[in-house]
Amino acid sequence: MIDYTNCNIKQVSVHNIGNKTNGEGLHLSRTMLDISDTRLRELLIKFFLKSFKDVEFYNFSFSNDDFKLNPIFNFASNIFYDSNSFHLNSVNIAKHLFETSIHPNIKSGDLFITKFSDIQIDEELLEVIGIFKSENRQPFLKLNSETEDFVLKYDDGINIDKLDKGCLIFNISKTDGFKVCIVDKSNKSFEAQYWKDIFLQLQSCNDNFHNTKELLNITKSYISKQVSEDFDISKTDKIDLLNRSLVYFENHDSYNREEFETKVFQNKNMLESFQNYNNAYKTKNKIYIDDDFEISSQAVRKQARAFKSVLKLDKNFHIYIHGNKDLIEQGVESDGRKYYKIYYDKEQ
């Protein structure tokens, strides 16, 4: 969990980044922002950090897997090493973003580079570099009292409750490419996924959150897509598999590959089918998952939203199956109409 209760903003620079392909320019500031006002610092902390609720961490990477060649990794390293180089390296970061903003759908915006102190993760207070991009301005009204009358004015500005894009670079695990977490709330199309993959060039950390999230992803993908191709299986049986896999993660503190696979995939042939799918998925997507790891409850809560145990019948009924699949039976009437029979002890 990220705790910024006692954090402080040390330095802030801002630049305007246009879209190079669309003929827009790059406007670089000459000096850092004046953030001496206490209320301004409070608002900036809210704007920059409020959106970082998930705890999924990444490391810097590069096309040849040598993160030391990653430009943002090097600019961040320079700032951590020498705070006097902050503004110069903020300019370098802005130039790098401008050069990578080549897809025509990428919006122009204001880029804030910030240095924080005393942000806490894993009970450790750290220096952190923040990179934040605001792409959407919104109109606002300002009512002023002048003499005995009121004057209503309007302007466009940044909504501090809506951060479009951001990343936090923690001064820890430098030998692995630092710890980084990100926010990206706009430009969801495939062509515009430049923030994480092109500009920052990040890969998932091999930690408990990553292991838990990816294993649940693979399991859901197998049950949703592959199991029906390999076996004649009903929708209730598929939902039962989803429920069993999720219950394992919800009721265990640690994951053991052999234990999980035998508890969820109790059929020998299905177990072998899942193992083949699991290995092929990890190879194709270049994912490594430990055979044993501590289960991340935060990752389980996040992924549980995708494990939908709903049986949809035409447009008339939705049946939510949370447990014993033996209490529901499927059949067909003599006239061809399909039905489900449900057993229960009490009505709630």
C-alpha positions as CSV (number, residue, x, y, z in Angstrom):
1,M,0.0,0.0,0.0
2,I,1.2,3.5,-0.8
3,D,1.0,5.9,2.1
4,Y,1.5,9.6,1.3
5,T,0.2,11.0,4.5
6,N,3.5,12.6,5.5
7,C,4.9,13.2,2.0
8,N,6.2,16.6,0.9
9,I,6.7,18.1,-2.6
10,K,10.3,19.2,-3.1
11,Q,10.4,20.3,-6.7
12,V,8.0,20.7,-9.6
13,S,8.5,21.6,-13.3
14,V,5.9,21.8,-16.0
15,H,6.1,21.7,-19.8
16,N,3.5,21.6,-22.6
17,I,3.6,18.6,-24.9
18,G,2.0,18.7,-28.3
19,N,1.5,15.9,-30.8
20,K,4.4,15.9,-33.2
21,T,2.5,14.1,-36.0
22,N,-0.3,16.7,-35.8
23,G,2.1,19.6,-36.2
24,E,1.9,20.7,-32.6
25,G,4.9,22.0,-30.8
26,L,6.8,21.5,-27.5
27,H,6.8,24.3,-25.0
28,L,9.6,24.0,-22.4
29,S,9.6,26.1,-19.2
30,R,12.9,27.8,-18.3
31,T,12.6,27.4,-14.5
32,M,10.8,25.3,-11.9
33,L,7.3,26.2,-10.5
34,D,7.1,28.3,-7.4
35,I,5.3,26.0,-4.9
36,S,6.0,28.0,-1.7
37,D,2.3,28.4,-1.0
38,T,1.1,25.7,1.5
39,R,-2.4,25.4,0.1
40,L,-1.0,25.0,-3.4
41,R,1.2,22.1,-2.3
42,E,-1.8,20.5,-0.6
43,L,-3.8,20.7,-3.8
44,L,-0.9,19.4,-5.9
45,I,-0.5,16.4,-3.6
46,K,-4.2,15.6,-4.0
47,F,-4.1,16.0,-7.8
48,F,-0.9,14.0,-8.3
49,L,-1.4,11.1,-5.8
50,K,-5.1,10.6,-5.1
51,S,-5.5,8.3,-8.2
52,F,-2.8,5.8,-7.1
53,K,-5.0,3.3,-5.3
54,D,-3.8,0.0,-6.7
55,V,-0.5,-1.5,-5.7
56,E,0.6,-3.1,-8.9
57,F,4.3,-2.4,-9.5
58,Y,6.4,-2.4,-12.6
59,N,10.1,-2.2,-13.5
60,F,11.7,-0.3,-16.3
61,S,12.6,-2.4,-19.3
62,F,13.9,-1.8,-22.8
63,S,13.6,-3.4,-26.2
64,N,16.7,-5.7,-25.6
65,D,15.7,-6.3,-21.9
66,D,18.5,-4.0,-20.7
67,F,16.7,-1.5,-18.5
68,K,19.9,0.5,-18.1
69,L,19.3,1.8,-21.7
70,N,15.8,3.0,-20.8
71,P,15.8,6.9,-21.1
72,I,13.3,7.5,-18.3
73,F,15.3,5.1,-16.0
74,N,18.4,7.2,-16.6
75,F,16.7,10.6,-16.2
76,A,15.2,9.4,-12.9
77,S,18.6,8.0,-11.8
78,N,20.2,11.4,-12.5
79,I,17.5,13.2,-10.4
80,F,17.9,10.8,-7.4
81,Y,21.6,11.2,-7.5
82,D,21.7,15.0,-7.9
83,S,18.6,17.0,-7.0
84,N,20.3,20.1,-8.7
85,S,19.8,18.3,-12.1
86,F,16.0,18.1,-11.5
87,H,14.8,20.8,-14.0
88,L,17.3,19.8,-16.7
89,N,16.2,16.2,-16.5
90,S,12.5,17.3,-16.5
91,V,13.3,18.9,-19.8
92,N,14.8,15.7,-21.1
93,I,11.7,13.7,-20.0
94,A,9.5,16.2,-21.8
95,K,11.5,15.9,-25.0
96,H,11.4,12.1,-24.8
97,L,7.6,12.2,-24.4
98,F,7.3,14.6,-27.3
99,E,9.3,12.3,-29.5
100,T,7.2,9.3,-28.6
101,S,3.8,11.1,-29.0
102,I,3.5,10.3,-32.7
103,H,0.1,8.5,-32.9
104,P,-2.4,11.1,-34.2
105,N,-4.9,10.2,-31.5
106,I,-2.6,11.2,-28.7
107,K,-3.7,14.4,-27.0
108,S,-1.6,17.3,-26.2
109,G,-1.3,18.3,-22.6
110,D,0.6,19.7,-19.7
111,L,3.4,17.5,-18.3
112,F,4.3,17.9,-14.6
113,I,7.5,16.4,-13.3
114,T,7.7,16.3,-9.5
115,K,10.0,15.1,-6.8
116,F,8.5,14.0,-3.5
117,S,10.0,13.0,-0.2
118,D,8.7,10.6,2.5
119,I,6.2,8.5,0.5
120,Q,5.9,5.1,2.2
121,I,5.7,1.6,0.8
122,D,6.4,-1.5,2.8
123,E,7.0,0.6,5.9
124,E,9.9,2.4,4.2
125,L,10.0,6.1,3.5
126,L,11.3,6.9,0.0
127,E,12.1,9.6,-2.4
128,V,9.8,9.4,-5.4
129,I,9.7,11.1,-8.8
130,G,6.3,11.7,-10.3
131,I,5.5,12.2,-14.0
132,F,2.0,13.4,-14.6
133,K,0.2,14.4,-17.8
134,S,-3.1,16.4,-17.9
135,E,-4.8,16.1,-21.3
136,N,-8.3,17.5,-20.6
137,R,-9.1,21.0,-19.5
138,Q,-12.5,21.8,-18.1
139,P,-14.4,25.1,-17.8
140,F,-15.0,26.5,-14.3
141,L,-16.8,29.6,-12.9
142,K,-15.3,32.0,-10.4
143,L,-17.5,34.4,-8.4
144,N,-15.7,37.5,-7.0
145,S,-17.0,40.2,-4.7
146,E,-15.9,43.6,-5.9
147,T,-17.1,46.7,-3.9
148,E,-20.9,46.1,-3.4
149,D,-21.4,43.9,-6.4
150,F,-20.5,40.4,-7.5
151,V,-18.6,39.6,-10.7
152,L,-18.9,36.2,-12.4
153,K,-16.0,35.1,-14.5
154,Y,-15.1,31.9,-16.3
155,D,-11.9,30.1,-17.4
156,D,-10.6,26.7,-18.5
157,G,-8.4,24.8,-16.0
158,I,-7.3,21.4,-14.7
159,N,-9.7,19.3,-12.6
160,I,-7.6,18.2,-9.7
161,D,-9.9,15.2,-9.1
162,K,-9.1,13.7,-12.5
163,L,-5.6,12.8,-13.3
164,D,-5.3,11.5,-16.9
165,K,-1.9,9.9,-16.8
166,G,0.8,9.5,-14.2
167,C,3.6,7.4,-12.9
168,L,5.5,7.2,-9.6
169,I,9.1,6.1,-9.7
170,F,10.3,4.9,-6.2
171,N,13.9,5.2,-5.3
172,I,14.1,1.5,-4.5
173,S,15.2,-1.7,-6.3
174,K,17.4,0.2,-8.7
175,T,19.2,-3.0,-9.7
176,D,15.9,-4.3,-11.0
177,G,14.9,-1.1,-12.8
178,F,13.3,0.8,-9.9
179,K,9.7,0.2,-8.6
180,V,7.1,2.1,-10.7
181,C,3.3,2.3,-10.5
182,I,1.1,4.0,-13.1
183,V,-2.3,5.6,-13.8
184,D,-3.7,5.8,-17.4
185,K,-7.4,6.8,-17.5
186,S,-7.6,7.9,-21.2
187,N,-6.5,6.8,-24.7
188,K,-7.5,3.2,-24.1
189,S,-7.3,2.2,-27.8
190,F,-4.6,-0.2,-28.9
191,E,-2.9,2.4,-31.1
192,A,-2.6,4.9,-28.3
193,Q,-1.2,2.6,-25.5
194,Y,2.0,4.6,-25.5
195,W,2.2,5.8,-21.9
196,K,3.2,2.4,-20.4
197,D,4.7,0.5,-23.4
198,I,6.4,3.2,-25.5
199,F,7.1,6.2,-23.3
200,L,7.9,4.5,-20.0
201,Q,8.7,1.0,-21.3
202,L,7.6,-1.0,-18.3
203,Q,7.3,-4.6,-17.4
204,S,5.5,-6.2,-14.4
205,C,7.5,-6.8,-11.3
206,N,7.9,-10.5,-10.4
207,D,6.2,-10.0,-7.0
208,N,3.2,-11.6,-5.2
209,F,0.7,-9.1,-6.7
210,H,2.0,-10.0,-10.2
211,N,2.0,-13.8,-9.6
212,T,-1.6,-13.7,-8.1
213,K,-3.0,-11.5,-10.9
214,E,-1.4,-13.4,-13.8
215,L,-2.3,-16.9,-12.4
216,L,-6.0,-15.8,-12.0
217,N,-5.9,-14.3,-15.5
218,I,-4.6,-17.5,-17.0
219,T,-7.1,-19.6,-15.1
220,K,-10.1,-17.4,-16.2
221,S,-8.8,-17.4,-19.8
222,Y,-8.5,-21.2,-19.8
223,I,-12.0,-21.8,-18.4
224,S,-13.7,-19.1,-20.6
225,K,-12.0,-20.0,-23.9
226,Q,-10.1,-23.3,-24.0
227,V,-12.0,-25.8,-21.8
228,S,-15.1,-25.8,-24.1
229,E,-12.8,-26.7,-27.0
230,D,-11.2,-29.7,-25.2
231,F,-14.2,-31.0,-23.3
232,D,-18.0,-31.3,-23.5
233,I,-18.8,-29.2,-20.5
234,S,-21.9,-27.3,-19.4
235,K,-22.0,-23.7,-18.5
236,T,-22.8,-24.6,-14.8
237,D,-19.6,-26.8,-14.7
238,K,-17.6,-23.9,-16.2
239,I,-19.0,-21.5,-13.5
240,D,-18.1,-24.2,-10.9
241,L,-14.5,-24.2,-12.1
242,L,-14.4,-20.4,-11.9
243,N,-15.8,-20.5,-8.4
244,R,-13.4,-23.2,-7.2
245,S,-10.4,-21.3,-8.5
246,L,-11.4,-18.0,-7.0
247,V,-12.3,-19.7,-3.6
248,Y,-8.8,-21.2,-3.5
249,F,-7.2,-17.8,-3.7
250,E,-9.7,-16.2,-1.3
251,N,-9.2,-18.9,1.4
252,H,-5.5,-19.5,1.2
253,D,-2.6,-17.3,2.3
254,S,-0.1,-18.9,-0.1
255,Y,-0.3,-20.6,-3.5
256,N,1.1,-24.0,-4.3
257,R,0.9,-25.0,-8.0
258,E,0.3,-28.7,-7.5
259,E,-2.3,-28.2,-4.7
260,F,-4.2,-25.5,-6.7
261,E,-4.3,-27.6,-9.9
262,T,-5.6,-30.8,-8.2
263,K,-8.2,-28.9,-6.1
264,V,-9.6,-27.0,-9.1
265,F,-9.2,-29.4,-12.0
266,Q,-10.1,-32.7,-10.4
267,N,-10.3,-34.5,-13.8
268,K,-6.9,-35.9,-14.9
269,N,-7.4,-35.0,-18.5
270,M,-8.6,-31.5,-17.7
271,L,-5.6,-31.0,-15.4
272,E,-3.3,-31.9,-18.2
273,S,-5.2,-29.6,-20.6
274,F,-4.8,-26.7,-18.2
275,Q,-1.1,-27.3,-17.7
276,N,-0.5,-27.3,-21.4
277,Y,-2.6,-24.1,-21.8
278,N,-0.8,-22.5,-18.8
279,N,2.7,-23.2,-20.2
280,A,1.8,-22.0,-23.7
281,Y,0.2,-18.8,-22.4
282,K,3.2,-17.9,-20.3
283,T,5.6,-18.6,-23.2
284,K,3.5,-16.5,-25.7
285,N,3.1,-13.6,-23.3
286,K,6.6,-13.8,-21.8
287,I,5.3,-14.3,-18.3
288,Y,7.0,-16.0,-15.4
289,I,5.0,-17.2,-12.4
290,D,6.5,-18.9,-9.3
291,D,5.3,-22.3,-8.4
292,D,4.9,-21.1,-4.8
293,F,4.1,-17.6,-3.6
294,E,2.3,-15.6,-1.0
295,I,-1.2,-14.7,-2.3
296,S,-1.9,-10.9,-2.7
297,S,-5.3,-10.2,-1.3
298,Q,-5.4,-6.9,-3.2
299,A,-4.8,-8.7,-6.5
300,V,-7.6,-11.2,-5.6
301,R,-10.1,-8.4,-4.9
302,K,-9.2,-6.7,-8.1
303,Q,-9.4,-9.9,-10.3
304,A,-12.6,-11.2,-8.6
305,R,-14.6,-8.6,-10.5
306,A,-13.9,-10.6,-13.7
307,F,-14.9,-13.9,-12.2
308,K,-18.6,-13.7,-13.0
309,S,-20.6,-16.6,-11.8
310,V,-23.8,-15.7,-13.7
311,L,-25.8,-18.1,-15.9
312,K,-27.7,-16.0,-18.4
313,L,-30.9,-17.5,-19.8
314,D,-32.3,-15.7,-22.9
315,K,-33.2,-12.2,-21.7
316,N,-35.5,-13.3,-19.0
317,F,-33.3,-14.7,-16.2
318,H,-29.9,-14.4,-14.6
319,I,-28.9,-17.2,-12.2
320,Y,-26.0,-16.4,-9.8
321,I,-24.2,-19.6,-8.8
322,H,-21.9,-19.1,-5.8
323,G,-21.4,-22.7,-4.5
324,N,-22.6,-26.3,-4.8
325,K,-23.4,-26.9,-8.5
326,D,-25.1,-30.2,-7.5
327,L,-28.1,-28.1,-6.4
328,I,-28.9,-27.1,-9.9
329,E,-30.1,-29.5,-12.7
330,Q,-30.5,-29.0,-16.4
331,G,-33.0,-30.7,-18.6
332,V,-35.2,-30.5,-21.7
333,E,-39.0,-30.9,-21.8
334,S,-40.7,-33.2,-24.3
335,D,-41.7,-30.2,-26.3
336,G,-38.0,-29.1,-26.6
337,R,-38.1,-26.3,-24.0
338,K,-35.0,-26.2,-21.9
339,Y,-35.1,-25.8,-18.1
340,Y,-33.0,-25.6,-14.9
341,K,-34.2,-27.1,-11.6
342,I,-32.8,-25.4,-8.4
343,Y,-32.8,-26.9,-4.9
344,Y,-32.6,-24.8,-1.8
345,D,-33.3,-25.0,2.0
346,K,-34.7,-21.5,2.7
347,E,-35.7,-18.4,1.0
348,Q,-33.9,-15.2,2.0
